[in-house]
Amino acid sequence: MSAQAQALPFAKLVARMANLMVGLPDYDSYVEHRRLNHPDQPIMSREEFFRERQEARYSGKVGRCC
């Protein structure tokens, strides 16, 4: 495998980590999860996903039991 081919996955990993560090969720992981675990349910668009994640993060509602 060439260095350029190896750099692309590494660059994608770094971008994903940076996005998660600043609170941007990973849409590609969401889509993969939905396809594998919930194939009968619809998948949100990128915009819908982003809005839903922002609402979940900043709405002030506590989403855990404790």
PDBQT receptor file of N, H, CA, C and O in Angstrom, charges set to zero:
ATOM      1  N   MET A   1       0.853  -1.176   0.000  1.00  0.00    +0.000 N 
ATOM      2  CA  MET A   1       0.000   0.000   0.000  1.00  0.00    +0.000 C 
ATOM      3  C   MET A   1       0.897   1.237   0.000  1.00  0.00    +0.000 C 
ATOM      4  O   MET A   1       1.875   1.299   0.745  1.00  0.00    +0.000 OA
ATOM      5  N   SER A   2       0.566   2.208  -0.826  1.00  0.00    +0.000 N 
ATOM      6  H   SER A   2      -0.229   2.158  -1.431  1.00  0.00    +0.000 HD
ATOM      7  CA  SER A   2       1.383   3.413  -0.926  1.00  0.00    +0.000 C 
ATOM      8  C   SER A   2       1.181   4.304   0.297  1.00  0.00    +0.000 C 
ATOM      9  O   SER A   2       0.201   4.166   1.029  1.00  0.00    +0.000 OA
ATOM     10  N   ALA A   3       2.115   5.207   0.501  1.00  0.00    +0.000 N 
ATOM     11  H   ALA A   3       2.911   5.319  -0.093  1.00  0.00    +0.000 HD
ATOM     12  CA  ALA A   3       2.027   6.134   1.629  1.00  0.00    +0.000 C 
ATOM     13  C   ALA A   3       0.796   7.022   1.493  1.00  0.00    +0.000 C 
ATOM     14  O   ALA A   3       0.156   7.363   2.487  1.00  0.00    +0.000 OA
ATOM     15  N   GLN A   4       0.469   7.394   0.257  1.00  0.00    +0.000 N 
ATOM     16  H   GLN A   4       0.989   7.117  -0.551  1.00  0.00    +0.000 HD
ATOM     17  CA  GLN A   4      -0.705   8.236   0.036  1.00  0.00    +0.000 C 
ATOM     18  C   GLN A   4      -1.989   7.482   0.405  1.00  0.00    +0.000 C 
ATOM     19  O   GLN A   4      -2.898   8.063   0.999  1.00  0.00    +0.000 OA
ATOM     20  N   ALA A   5      -2.065   6.213   0.061  1.00  0.00    +0.000 N 
ATOM     21  H   ALA A   5      -1.326   5.741  -0.421  1.00  0.00    +0.000 HD
ATOM     22  CA  ALA A   5      -3.236   5.404   0.392  1.00  0.00    +0.000 C 
ATOM     23  C   ALA A   5      -3.368   5.229   1.903  1.00  0.00    +0.000 C 
ATOM     24  O   ALA A   5      -4.483   5.188   2.424  1.00  0.00    +0.000 OA
ATOM     25  N   GLN A   6      -2.247   5.128   2.607  1.00  0.00    +0.000 N 
ATOM     26  H   GLN A   6      -1.342   5.161   2.183  1.00  0.00    +0.000 HD
ATOM     27  CA  GLN A   6      -2.286   4.999   4.064  1.00  0.00    +0.000 C 
ATOM     28  C   GLN A   6      -2.628   6.326   4.721  1.00  0.00    +0.000 C 
ATOM     29  O   GLN A   6      -3.267   6.348   5.772  1.00  0.00    +0.000 OA
ATOM     30  N   ALA A   7      -2.209   7.437   4.112  1.00  0.00    +0.000 N 
ATOM     31  H   ALA A   7      -1.689   7.419   3.258  1.00  0.00    +0.000 HD
ATOM     32  CA  ALA A   7      -2.440   8.755   4.691  1.00  0.00    +0.000 C 
ATOM     33  C   ALA A   7      -3.918   9.121   4.679  1.00  0.00    +0.000 C 
ATOM     34  O   ALA A   7      -4.392   9.793   5.595  1.00  0.00    +0.000 OA
ATOM     35  N   LEU A   8      -4.653   8.692   3.662  1.00  0.00    +0.000 N 
ATOM     36  H   LEU A   8      -4.268   8.146   2.917  1.00  0.00    +0.000 HD
ATOM     37  CA  LEU A   8      -6.067   9.046   3.578  1.00  0.00    +0.000 C 
ATOM     38  C   LEU A   8      -6.864   8.518   4.763  1.00  0.00    +0.000 C 
ATOM     39  O   LEU A   8      -7.573   9.303   5.393  1.00  0.00    +0.000 OA
ATOM     40  N   PRO A   9      -6.790   7.227   5.107  1.00  0.00    +0.000 N 
ATOM     41  CA  PRO A   9      -7.526   6.765   6.285  1.00  0.00    +0.000 C 
ATOM     42  C   PRO A   9      -7.063   7.464   7.570  1.00  0.00    +0.000 C 
ATOM     43  O   PRO A   9      -7.875   7.751   8.450  1.00  0.00    +0.000 OA
ATOM     44  N   PHE A  10      -5.759   7.736   7.674  1.00  0.00    +0.000 N 
ATOM     45  H   PHE A  10      -5.099   7.503   6.959  1.00  0.00    +0.000 HD
ATOM     46  CA  PHE A  10      -5.247   8.428   8.850  1.00  0.00    +0.000 C 
ATOM     47  C   PHE A  10      -5.813   9.839   8.914  1.00  0.00    +0.000 C 
ATOM     48  O   PHE A  10      -6.206  10.300   9.985  1.00  0.00    +0.000 OA
ATOM     49  N   ALA A  11      -5.859  10.531   7.778  1.00  0.00    +0.000 N 
ATOM     50  H   ALA A  11      -5.540  10.157   6.907  1.00  0.00    +0.000 HD
ATOM     51  CA  ALA A  11      -6.409  11.887   7.741  1.00  0.00    +0.000 C 
ATOM     52  C   ALA A  11      -7.888  11.872   8.118  1.00  0.00    +0.000 C 
ATOM     53  O   ALA A  11      -8.359  12.765   8.823  1.00  0.00    +0.000 OA
ATOM     54  N   LYS A  12      -8.612  10.871   7.656  1.00  0.00    +0.000 N 
ATOM     55  H   LYS A  12      -8.229  10.146   7.083  1.00  0.00    +0.000 HD
ATOM     56  CA  LYS A  12     -10.031  10.756   7.989  1.00  0.00    +0.000 C 
ATOM     57  C   LYS A  12     -10.207  10.508   9.487  1.00  0.00    +0.000 C 
ATOM     58  O   LYS A  12     -11.111  11.062  10.112  1.00  0.00    +0.000 OA
ATOM     59  N   LEU A  13      -9.343   9.677  10.053  1.00  0.00    +0.000 N 
ATOM     60  H   LEU A  13      -8.608   9.227   9.545  1.00  0.00    +0.000 HD
ATOM     61  CA  LEU A  13      -9.387   9.404  11.485  1.00  0.00    +0.000 C 
ATOM     62  C   LEU A  13      -9.114  10.672  12.295  1.00  0.00    +0.000 C 
ATOM     63  O   LEU A  13      -9.801  10.943  13.279  1.00  0.00    +0.000 OA
ATOM     64  N   VAL A  14      -8.120  11.440  11.883  1.00  0.00    +0.000 N 
ATOM     65  H   VAL A  14      -7.561  11.219  11.083  1.00  0.00    +0.000 HD
ATOM     66  CA  VAL A  14      -7.784  12.685  12.580  1.00  0.00    +0.000 C 
ATOM     67  C   VAL A  14      -8.951  13.668  12.490  1.00  0.00    +0.000 C 
ATOM     68  O   VAL A  14      -9.297  14.316  13.478  1.00  0.00    +0.000 OA
ATOM     69  N   ALA A  15      -9.554  13.780  11.310  1.00  0.00    +0.000 N 
ATOM     70  H   ALA A  15      -9.273  13.254  10.507  1.00  0.00    +0.000 HD
ATOM     71  CA  ALA A  15     -10.700  14.679  11.140  1.00  0.00    +0.000 C 
ATOM     72  C   ALA A  15     -11.863  14.242  12.023  1.00  0.00    +0.000 C 
ATOM     73  O   ALA A  15     -12.524  15.077  12.640  1.00  0.00    +0.000 OA
ATOM     74  N   ARG A  16     -12.114  12.941  12.086  1.00  0.00    +0.000 N 
ATOM     75  H   ARG A  16     -11.578  12.262  11.585  1.00  0.00    +0.000 HD
ATOM     76  CA  ARG A  16     -13.198  12.414  12.925  1.00  0.00    +0.000 C 
ATOM     77  C   ARG A  16     -12.923  12.724  14.398  1.00  0.00    +0.000 C 
ATOM     78  O   ARG A  16     -13.828  13.142  15.121  1.00  0.00    +0.000 OA
ATOM     79  N   MET A  17     -11.686  12.523  14.843  1.00  0.00    +0.000 N 
ATOM     80  H   MET A  17     -10.951  12.184  14.256  1.00  0.00    +0.000 HD
ATOM     81  CA  MET A  17     -11.328  12.814  16.235  1.00  0.00    +0.000 C 
ATOM     82  C   MET A  17     -11.494  14.298  16.539  1.00  0.00    +0.000 C 
ATOM     83  O   MET A  17     -12.031  14.665  17.584  1.00  0.00    +0.000 OA
ATOM     84  N   ALA A  18     -11.035  15.147  15.630  1.00  0.00    +0.000 N 
ATOM     85  H   ALA A  18     -10.598  14.849  14.781  1.00  0.00    +0.000 HD
ATOM     86  CA  ALA A  18     -11.151  16.592  15.840  1.00  0.00    +0.000 C 
ATOM     87  C   ALA A  18     -12.617  17.010  15.933  1.00  0.00    +0.000 C 
ATOM     88  O   ALA A  18     -12.980  17.813  16.793  1.00  0.00    +0.000 OA
ATOM     89  N   ASN A  19     -13.447  16.476  15.065  1.00  0.00    +0.000 N 
ATOM     90  H   ASN A  19     -13.151  15.823  14.367  1.00  0.00    +0.000 HD
ATOM     91  CA  ASN A  19     -14.878  16.799  15.110  1.00  0.00    +0.000 C 
ATOM     92  C   ASN A  19     -15.503  16.359  16.422  1.00  0.00    +0.000 C 
ATOM     93  O   ASN A  19     -16.285  17.103  17.014  1.00  0.00    +0.000 OA
ATOM     94  N   LEU A  20     -15.175  15.175  16.880  1.00  0.00    +0.000 N 
ATOM     95  H   LEU A  20     -14.539  14.570  16.399  1.00  0.00    +0.000 HD
ATOM     96  CA  LEU A  20     -15.728  14.695  18.144  1.00  0.00    +0.000 C 
ATOM     97  C   LEU A  20     -15.238  15.524  19.323  1.00  0.00    +0.000 C 
ATOM     98  O   LEU A  20     -15.974  15.723  20.290  1.00  0.00    +0.000 OA
ATOM     99  N   MET A  21     -14.009  16.005  19.251  1.00  0.00    +0.000 N 
ATOM    100  H   MET A  21     -13.412  15.843  18.466  1.00  0.00    +0.000 HD
ATOM    101  CA  MET A  21     -13.459  16.816  20.339  1.00  0.00    +0.000 C 
ATOM    102  C   MET A  21     -14.190  18.148  20.478  1.00  0.00    +0.000 C 
ATOM    103  O   MET A  21     -14.314  18.670  21.586  1.00  0.00    +0.000 OA
ATOM    104  N   VAL A  22     -14.673  18.701  19.371  1.00  0.00    +0.000 N 
ATOM    105  H   VAL A  22     -14.572  18.276  18.471  1.00  0.00    +0.000 HD
ATOM    106  CA  VAL A  22     -15.395  19.973  19.438  1.00  0.00    +0.000 C 
ATOM    107  C   VAL A  22     -16.905  19.774  19.448  1.00  0.00    +0.000 C 
ATOM    108  O   VAL A  22     -17.663  20.740  19.360  1.00  0.00    +0.000 OA
ATOM    109  N   GLY A  23     -17.340  18.528  19.553  1.00  0.00    +0.000 N 
ATOM    110  H   GLY A  23     -16.724  17.743  19.624  1.00  0.00    +0.000 HD
ATOM    111  CA  GLY A  23     -18.753  18.248  19.705  1.00  0.00    +0.000 C 
ATOM    112  C   GLY A  23     -19.535  18.003  18.436  1.00  0.00    +0.000 C 
ATOM    113  O   GLY A  23     -20.766  18.000  18.470  1.00  0.00    +0.000 OA
ATOM    114  N   LEU A  24     -18.863  17.797  17.316  1.00  0.00    +0.000 N 
ATOM    115  H   LEU A  24     -17.863  17.799  17.288  1.00  0.00    +0.000 HD
ATOM    116  CA  LEU A  24     -19.564  17.483  16.071  1.00  0.00    +0.000 C 
ATOM    117  C   LEU A  24     -19.679  15.975  15.937  1.00  0.00    +0.000 C 
ATOM    118  O   LEU A  24     -18.661  15.288  15.853  1.00  0.00    +0.000 OA
ATOM    119  N   PRO A  25     -20.878  15.454  15.915  1.00  0.00    +0.000 N 
ATOM    120  CA  PRO A  25     -21.061  14.006  15.814  1.00  0.00    +0.000 C 
ATOM    121  C   PRO A  25     -20.672  13.475  14.445  1.00  0.00    +0.000 C 
ATOM    122  O   PRO A  25     -20.590  14.231  13.477  1.00  0.00    +0.000 OA
ATOM    123  N   ASP A  26     -20.435  12.186  14.368  1.00  0.00    +0.000 N 
ATOM    124  H   ASP A  26     -20.502  11.571  15.154  1.00  0.00    +0.000 HD
ATOM    125  CA  ASP A  26     -19.976  11.541  13.140  1.00  0.00    +0.000 C 
ATOM    126  C   ASP A  26     -21.152  10.915  12.397  1.00  0.00    +0.000 C 
ATOM    127  O   ASP A  26     -21.656   9.863  12.790  1.00  0.00    +0.000 OA
ATOM    128  N   TYR A  27     -21.581  11.564  11.330  1.00  0.00    +0.000 N 
ATOM    129  H   TYR A  27     -21.171  12.418  11.011  1.00  0.00    +0.000 HD
ATOM    130  CA  TYR A  27     -22.729  11.109  10.553  1.00  0.00    +0.000 C 
ATOM    131  C   TYR A  27     -22.470   9.759   9.906  1.00  0.00    +0.000 C 
ATOM    132  O   TYR A  27     -23.362   8.911   9.890  1.00  0.00    +0.000 OA
ATOM    133  N   ASP A  28     -21.282   9.537   9.375  1.00  0.00    +0.000 N 
ATOM    134  H   ASP A  28     -20.558  10.226   9.388  1.00  0.00    +0.000 HD
ATOM    135  CA  ASP A  28     -20.974   8.267   8.714  1.00  0.00    +0.000 C 
ATOM    136  C   ASP A  28     -21.102   7.086   9.676  1.00  0.00    +0.000 C 
ATOM    137  O   ASP A  28     -21.605   6.029   9.294  1.00  0.00    +0.000 OA
ATOM    138  N   SER A  29     -20.657   7.255  10.904  1.00  0.00    +0.000 N 
ATOM    139  H   SER A  29     -20.249   8.113  11.215  1.00  0.00    +0.000 HD
ATOM    140  CA  SER A  29     -20.799   6.185  11.904  1.00  0.00    +0.000 C 
ATOM    141  C   SER A  29     -22.267   5.946  12.232  1.00  0.00    +0.000 C 
ATOM    142  O   SER A  29     -22.695   4.806  12.414  1.00  0.00    +0.000 OA
ATOM    143  N   TYR A  30     -23.035   7.031  12.307  1.00  0.00    +0.000 N 
ATOM    144  H   TYR A  30     -22.688   7.957  12.159  1.00  0.00    +0.000 HD
ATOM    145  CA  TYR A  30     -24.472   6.913  12.558  1.00  0.00    +0.000 C 
ATOM    146  C   TYR A  30     -25.142   6.102  11.454  1.00  0.00    +0.000 C 
ATOM    147  O   TYR A  30     -25.921   5.191  11.736  1.00  0.00    +0.000 OA
ATOM    148  N   VAL A  31     -24.842   6.432  10.194  1.00  0.00    +0.000 N 
ATOM    149  H   VAL A  31     -24.210   7.172   9.965  1.00  0.00    +0.000 HD
ATOM    150  CA  VAL A  31     -25.453   5.731   9.060  1.00  0.00    +0.000 C 
ATOM    151  C   VAL A  31     -25.073   4.254   9.084  1.00  0.00    +0.000 C 
ATOM    152  O   VAL A  31     -25.924   3.388   8.882  1.00  0.00    +0.000 OA
ATOM    153  N   GLU A  32     -23.806   3.966   9.330  1.00  0.00    +0.000 N 
ATOM    154  H   GLU A  32     -23.114   4.669   9.494  1.00  0.00    +0.000 HD
ATOM    155  CA  GLU A  32     -23.353   2.570   9.390  1.00  0.00    +0.000 C 
ATOM    156  C   GLU A  32     -24.088   1.809  10.495  1.00  0.00    +0.000 C 
ATOM    157  O   GLU A  32     -24.543   0.684  10.287  1.00  0.00    +0.000 OA
ATOM    158  N   HIS A  33     -24.198   2.430  11.666  1.00  0.00    +0.000 N 
ATOM    159  H   HIS A  33     -23.829   3.344  11.835  1.00  0.00    +0.000 HD
ATOM    160  CA  HIS A  33     -24.900   1.802  12.791  1.00  0.00    +0.000 C 
ATOM    161  C   HIS A  33     -26.359   1.524  12.437  1.00  0.00    +0.000 C 
ATOM    162  O   HIS A  33     -26.866   0.432  12.695  1.00  0.00    +0.000 OA
ATOM    163  N   ARG A  34     -27.031   2.509  11.846  1.00  0.00    +0.000 N 
ATOM    164  H   ARG A  34     -26.619   3.396  11.636  1.00  0.00    +0.000 HD
ATOM    165  CA  ARG A  34     -28.446   2.333  11.497  1.00  0.00    +0.000 C 
ATOM    166  C   ARG A  34     -28.630   1.219  10.475  1.00  0.00    +0.000 C 
ATOM    167  O   ARG A  34     -29.561   0.421  10.589  1.00  0.00    +0.000 OA
ATOM    168  N   ARG A  35     -27.760   1.160   9.489  1.00  0.00    +0.000 N 
ATOM    169  H   ARG A  35     -27.004   1.808   9.397  1.00  0.00    +0.000 HD
ATOM    170  CA  ARG A  35     -27.880   0.125   8.457  1.00  0.00    +0.000 C 
ATOM    171  C   ARG A  35     -27.657  -1.270   9.030  1.00  0.00    +0.000 C 
ATOM    172  O   ARG A  35     -28.326  -2.222   8.630  1.00  0.00    +0.000 OA
ATOM    173  N   LEU A  36     -26.724  -1.392   9.960  1.00  0.00    +0.000 N 
ATOM    174  H   LEU A  36     -26.180  -0.618  10.285  1.00  0.00    +0.000 HD
ATOM    175  CA  LEU A  36     -26.423  -2.698  10.543  1.00  0.00    +0.000 C 
ATOM    176  C   LEU A  36     -27.442  -3.135  11.590  1.00  0.00    +0.000 C 
ATOM    177  O   LEU A  36     -27.836  -4.301  11.633  1.00  0.00    +0.000 OA
ATOM    178  N   ASN A  37     -27.864  -2.199  12.431  1.00  0.00    +0.000 N 
ATOM    179  H   ASN A  37     -27.544  -1.253  12.396  1.00  0.00    +0.000 HD
ATOM    180  CA  ASN A  37     -28.685  -2.556  13.583  1.00  0.00    +0.000 C 
ATOM    181  C   ASN A  37     -30.172  -2.248  13.454  1.00  0.00    +0.000 C 
ATOM    182  O   ASN A  37     -30.990  -2.836  14.161  1.00  0.00    +0.000 OA
ATOM    183  N   HIS A  38     -30.523  -1.341  12.566  1.00  0.00    +0.000 N 
ATOM    184  H   HIS A  38     -29.858  -0.863  11.992  1.00  0.00    +0.000 HD
ATOM    185  CA  HIS A  38     -31.921  -0.929  12.415  1.00  0.00    +0.000 C 
ATOM    186  C   HIS A  38     -32.271  -0.778  10.934  1.00  0.00    +0.000 C 
ATOM    187  O   HIS A  38     -32.695   0.298  10.514  1.00  0.00    +0.000 OA
ATOM    188  N   PRO A  39     -32.105  -1.828  10.142  1.00  0.00    +0.000 N 
ATOM    189  CA  PRO A  39     -32.301  -1.702   8.692  1.00  0.00    +0.000 C 
ATOM    190  C   PRO A  39     -33.738  -1.373   8.283  1.00  0.00    +0.000 C 
ATOM    191  O   PRO A  39     -33.969  -0.890   7.175  1.00  0.00    +0.000 OA
ATOM    192  N   ASP A  40     -34.690  -1.626   9.157  1.00  0.00    +0.000 N 
ATOM    193  H   ASP A  40     -34.502  -2.018  10.057  1.00  0.00    +0.000 HD
ATOM    194  CA  ASP A  40     -36.094  -1.365   8.834  1.00  0.00    +0.000 C 
ATOM    195  C   ASP A  40     -36.522   0.066   9.141  1.00  0.00    +0.000 C 
ATOM    196  O   ASP A  40     -37.634   0.464   8.794  1.00  0.00    +0.000 OA
ATOM    197  N   GLN A  41     -35.656   0.844   9.786  1.00  0.00    +0.000 N 
ATOM    198  H   GLN A  41     -34.752   0.520  10.069  1.00  0.00    +0.000 HD
ATOM    199  CA  GLN A  41     -35.996   2.212  10.163  1.00  0.00    +0.000 C 
ATOM    200  C   GLN A  41     -35.314   3.207   9.230  1.00  0.00    +0.000 C 
ATOM    201  O   GLN A  41     -34.234   2.933   8.704  1.00  0.00    +0.000 OA
ATOM    202  N   PRO A  42     -35.954   4.376   9.023  1.00  0.00    +0.000 N 
ATOM    203  CA  PRO A  42     -35.361   5.375   8.124  1.00  0.00    +0.000 C 
ATOM    204  C   PRO A  42     -34.094   5.993   8.715  1.00  0.00    +0.000 C 
ATOM    205  O   PRO A  42     -33.909   6.025   9.932  1.00  0.00    +0.000 OA
ATOM    206  N   ILE A  43     -33.240   6.475   7.838  1.00  0.00    +0.000 N 
ATOM    207  H   ILE A  43     -33.390   6.449   6.850  1.00  0.00    +0.000 HD
ATOM    208  CA  ILE A  43     -31.997   7.140   8.236  1.00  0.00    +0.000 C 
ATOM    209  C   ILE A  43     -32.177   8.638   8.022  1.00  0.00    +0.000 C 
ATOM    210  O   ILE A  43     -32.600   9.073   6.950  1.00  0.00    +0.000 OA
ATOM    211  N   MET A  44     -31.856   9.418   9.038  1.00  0.00    +0.000 N 
ATOM    212  H   MET A  44     -31.513   9.065   9.909  1.00  0.00    +0.000 HD
ATOM    213  CA  MET A  44     -31.975  10.871   8.925  1.00  0.00    +0.000 C 
ATOM    214  C   MET A  44     -30.992  11.399   7.888  1.00  0.00    +0.000 C 
ATOM    215  O   MET A  44     -29.935  10.814   7.655  1.00  0.00    +0.000 OA
ATOM    216  N   SER A  45     -31.361  12.514   7.273  1.00  0.00    +0.000 N 
ATOM    217  H   SER A  45     -32.220  12.990   7.463  1.00  0.00    +0.000 HD
ATOM    218  CA  SER A  45     -30.428  13.197   6.381  1.00  0.00    +0.000 C 
ATOM    219  C   SER A  45     -29.314  13.795   7.238  1.00  0.00    +0.000 C 
ATOM    220  O   SER A  45     -29.431  13.855   8.462  1.00  0.00    +0.000 OA
ATOM    221  N   ARG A  46     -28.247  14.232   6.600  1.00  0.00    +0.000 N 
ATOM    222  H   ARG A  46     -28.152  14.183   5.606  1.00  0.00    +0.000 HD
ATOM    223  CA  ARG A  46     -27.135  14.843   7.337  1.00  0.00    +0.000 C 
ATOM    224  C   ARG A  46     -27.629  16.056   8.132  1.00  0.00    +0.000 C 
ATOM    225  O   ARG A  46     -27.244  16.238   9.287  1.00  0.00    +0.000 OA
ATOM    226  N   GLU A  47     -28.477  16.881   7.520  1.00  0.00    +0.000 N 
ATOM    227  H   GLU A  47     -28.789  16.733   6.582  1.00  0.00    +0.000 HD
ATOM    228  CA  GLU A  47     -29.006  18.066   8.208  1.00  0.00    +0.000 C 
ATOM    229  C   GLU A  47     -29.877  17.676   9.400  1.00  0.00    +0.000 C 
ATOM    230  O   GLU A  47     -29.740  18.241  10.484  1.00  0.00    +0.000 OA
ATOM    231  N   GLU A  48     -30.768  16.714   9.198  1.00  0.00    +0.000 N 
ATOM    232  H   GLU A  48     -30.879  16.255   8.317  1.00  0.00    +0.000 HD
ATOM    233  CA  GLU A  48     -31.627  16.253  10.295  1.00  0.00    +0.000 C 
ATOM    234  C   GLU A  48     -30.790  15.698  11.437  1.00  0.00    +0.000 C 
ATOM    235  O   GLU A  48     -31.065  15.971  12.606  1.00  0.00    +0.000 OA
ATOM    236  N   PHE A  49     -29.770  14.920  11.099  1.00  0.00    +0.000 N 
ATOM    237  H   PHE A  49     -29.546  14.698  10.150  1.00  0.00    +0.000 HD
ATOM    238  CA  PHE A  49     -28.886  14.339  12.106  1.00  0.00    +0.000 C 
ATOM    239  C   PHE A  49     -28.189  15.429  12.911  1.00  0.00    +0.000 C 
ATOM    240  O   PHE A  49     -28.145  15.369  14.139  1.00  0.00    +0.000 OA
ATOM    241  N   PHE A  50     -27.645  16.423  12.216  1.00  0.00    +0.000 N 
ATOM    242  H   PHE A  50     -27.681  16.472  11.218  1.00  0.00    +0.000 HD
ATOM    243  CA  PHE A  50     -26.937  17.505  12.890  1.00  0.00    +0.000 C 
ATOM    244  C   PHE A  50     -27.886  18.264  13.826  1.00  0.00    +0.000 C 
ATOM    245  O   PHE A  50     -27.535  18.540  14.974  1.00  0.00    +0.000 OA
ATOM    246  N   ARG A  51     -29.080  18.600  13.341  1.00  0.00    +0.000 N 
ATOM    247  H   ARG A  51     -29.365  18.376  12.409  1.00  0.00    +0.000 HD
ATOM    248  CA  ARG A  51     -30.049  19.318  14.182  1.00  0.00    +0.000 C 
ATOM    249  C   ARG A  51     -30.444  18.503  15.409  1.00  0.00    +0.000 C 
ATOM    250  O   ARG A  51     -30.523  19.035  16.516  1.00  0.00    +0.000 OA
ATOM    251  N   GLU A  52     -30.692  17.216  15.208  1.00  0.00    +0.000 N 
ATOM    252  H   GLU A  52     -30.628  16.784  14.308  1.00  0.00    +0.000 HD
ATOM    253  CA  GLU A  52     -31.081  16.349  16.322  1.00  0.00    +0.000 C 
ATOM    254  C   GLU A  52     -29.968  16.257  17.358  1.00  0.00    +0.000 C 
ATOM    255  O   GLU A  52     -30.238  16.301  18.558  1.00  0.00    +0.000 OA
ATOM    256  N   ARG A  53     -28.731  16.130  16.915  1.00  0.00    +0.000 N 
ATOM    257  H   ARG A  53     -28.512  16.094  15.940  1.00  0.00    +0.000 HD
ATOM    258  CA  ARG A  53     -27.602  16.049  17.843  1.00  0.00    +0.000 C 
ATOM    259  C   ARG A  53     -27.402  17.365  18.586  1.00  0.00    +0.000 C 
ATOM    260  O   ARG A  53     -27.098  17.358  19.779  1.00  0.00    +0.000 OA
ATOM    261  N   GLN A  54     -27.568  18.496  17.896  1.00  0.00    +0.000 N 
ATOM    262  H   GLN A  54     -27.814  18.502  16.927  1.00  0.00    +0.000 HD
ATOM    263  CA  GLN A  54     -27.439  19.795  18.552  1.00  0.00    +0.000 C 
ATOM    264  C   GLN A  54     -28.535  19.976  19.601  1.00  0.00    +0.000 C 
ATOM    265  O   GLN A  54     -28.274  20.454  20.706  1.00  0.00    +0.000 OA
ATOM    266  N   GLU A  55     -29.751  19.594  19.251  1.00  0.00    +0.000 N 
ATOM    267  H   GLU A  55     -29.963  19.206  18.354  1.00  0.00    +0.000 HD
ATOM    268  CA  GLU A  55     -30.863  19.686  20.197  1.00  0.00    +0.000 C 
ATOM    269  C   GLU A  55     -30.603  18.801  21.417  1.00  0.00    +0.000 C 
ATOM    270  O   GLU A  55     -30.837  19.219  22.551  1.00  0.00    +0.000 OA
ATOM    271  N   ALA A  56     -30.125  17.598  21.187  1.00  0.00    +0.000 N 
ATOM    272  H   ALA A  56     -29.935  17.259  20.266  1.00  0.00    +0.000 HD
ATOM    273  CA  ALA A  56     -29.832  16.687  22.295  1.00  0.00    +0.000 C 
ATOM    274  C   ALA A  56     -28.731  17.248  23.189  1.00  0.00    +0.000 C 
ATOM    275  O   ALA A  56     -28.760  17.069  24.406  1.00  0.00    +0.000 OA
ATOM    276  N   ARG A  57     -27.778  17.918  22.589  1.00  0.00    +0.000 N 
ATOM    277  H   ARG A  57     -27.754  18.064  21.600  1.00  0.00    +0.000 HD
ATOM    278  CA  ARG A  57     -26.653  18.427  23.369  1.00  0.00    +0.000 C 
ATOM    279  C   ARG A  57     -26.998  19.699  24.141  1.00  0.00    +0.000 C 
ATOM    280  O   ARG A  57     -26.590  19.854  25.292  1.00  0.00    +0.000 OA
ATOM    281  N   TYR A  58     -27.742  20.604  23.520  1.00  0.00    +0.000 N 
ATOM    282  H   TYR A  58     -28.074  20.477  22.585  1.00  0.00    +0.000 HD
ATOM    283  CA  TYR A  58     -27.946  21.927  24.105  1.00  0.00    +0.000 C 
ATOM    284  C   TYR A  58     -29.347  22.182  24.647  1.00  0.00    +0.000 C 
ATOM    285  O   TYR A  58     -29.626  23.300  25.079  1.00  0.00    +0.000 OA
ATOM    286  N   SER A  59     -30.225  21.209  24.643  1.00  0.00    +0.000 N 
ATOM    287  H   SER A  59     -29.998  20.301  24.291  1.00  0.00    +0.000 HD
ATOM    288  CA  SER A  59     -31.601  21.446  25.087  1.00  0.00    +0.000 C 
ATOM    289  C   SER A  59     -31.723  21.594  26.600  1.00  0.00    +0.000 C 
ATOM    290  O   SER A  59     -32.717  22.130  27.091  1.00  0.00    +0.000 OA
ATOM    291  N   GLY A  60     -30.741  21.134  27.328  1.00  0.00    +0.000 N 
ATOM    292  H   GLY A  60     -29.934  20.698  26.929  1.00  0.00    +0.000 HD
ATOM    293  CA  GLY A  60     -30.792  21.219  28.779  1.00  0.00    +0.000 C 
ATOM    294  C   GLY A  60     -31.464  20.025  29.430  1.00  0.00    +0.000 C 
ATOM    295  O   GLY A  60     -31.492  19.917  30.656  1.00  0.00    +0.000 OA
ATOM    296  N   LYS A  61     -32.001  19.135  28.624  1.00  0.00    +0.000 N 
ATOM    297  H   LYS A  61     -31.978  19.223  27.628  1.00  0.00    +0.000 HD
ATOM    298  CA  LYS A  61     -32.630  17.932  29.162  1.00  0.00    +0.000 C 
ATOM    299  C   LYS A  61     -31.551  16.913  29.495  1.00  0.00    +0.000 C 
ATOM    300  O   LYS A  61     -30.574  16.766  28.762  1.00  0.00    +0.000 OA
ATOM    301  N   VAL A  62     -31.735  16.218  30.599  1.00  0.00    +0.000 N 
ATOM    302  H   VAL A  62     -32.529  16.338  31.195  1.00  0.00    +0.000 HD
ATOM    303  CA  VAL A  62     -30.781  15.194  30.996  1.00  0.00    +0.000 C 
ATOM    304  C   VAL A  62     -31.243  13.873  30.395  1.00  0.00    +0.000 C 
ATOM    305  O   VAL A  62     -32.375  13.443  30.619  1.00  0.00    +0.000 OA
ATOM    306  N   GLY A  63     -30.367  13.234  29.632  1.00  0.00    +0.000 N 
ATOM    307  H   GLY A  63     -29.448  13.583  29.450  1.00  0.00    +0.000 HD
ATOM    308  CA  GLY A  63     -30.738  12.000  28.967  1.00  0.00    +0.000 C 
ATOM    309  C   GLY A  63     -30.240  10.757  29.662  1.00  0.00    +0.000 C 
ATOM    310  O   GLY A  63     -30.150   9.699  29.039  1.00  0.00    +0.000 OA
ATOM    311  N   ARG A  64     -29.919  10.851  30.912  1.00  0.00    +0.000 N 
ATOM    312  H   ARG A  64     -29.992  11.710  31.419  1.00  0.00    +0.000 HD
ATOM    313  CA  ARG A  64     -29.434   9.662  31.622  1.00  0.00    +0.000 C 
ATOM    314  C   ARG A  64     -30.284   9.431  32.867  1.00  0.00    +0.000 C 
ATOM    315  O   ARG A  64     -31.050  10.300  33.282  1.00  0.00    +0.000 OA
ATOM    316  N   CYS A  65     -30.142   8.296  33.429  1.00  0.00    +0.000 N 
ATOM    317  H   CYS A  65     -29.519   7.590  33.092  1.00  0.00    +0.000 HD
ATOM    318  CA  CYS A  65     -30.994   7.922  34.562  1.00  0.00    +0.000 C 
ATOM    319  C   CYS A  65     -30.539   8.523  35.886  1.00  0.00    +0.000 C 
ATOM    320  O   CYS A  65     -31.345   8.623  36.810  1.00  0.00    +0.000 OA
ATOM    321  N   CYS A  66     -29.291   8.920  36.009  1.00  0.00    +0.000 N 
ATOM    322  H   CYS A  66     -28.636   8.838  35.257  1.00  0.00    +0.000 HD
ATOM    323  CA  CYS A  66     -28.768   9.383  37.295  1.00  0.00    +0.000 C 
ATOM    324  C   CYS A  66     -28.333  10.828  37.247  1.00  0.00    +0.000 C 
ATOM    325  O   CYS A  66     -27.869  11.367  38.251  1.00  0.00    +0.000 OA
TER     326      CYS A  66
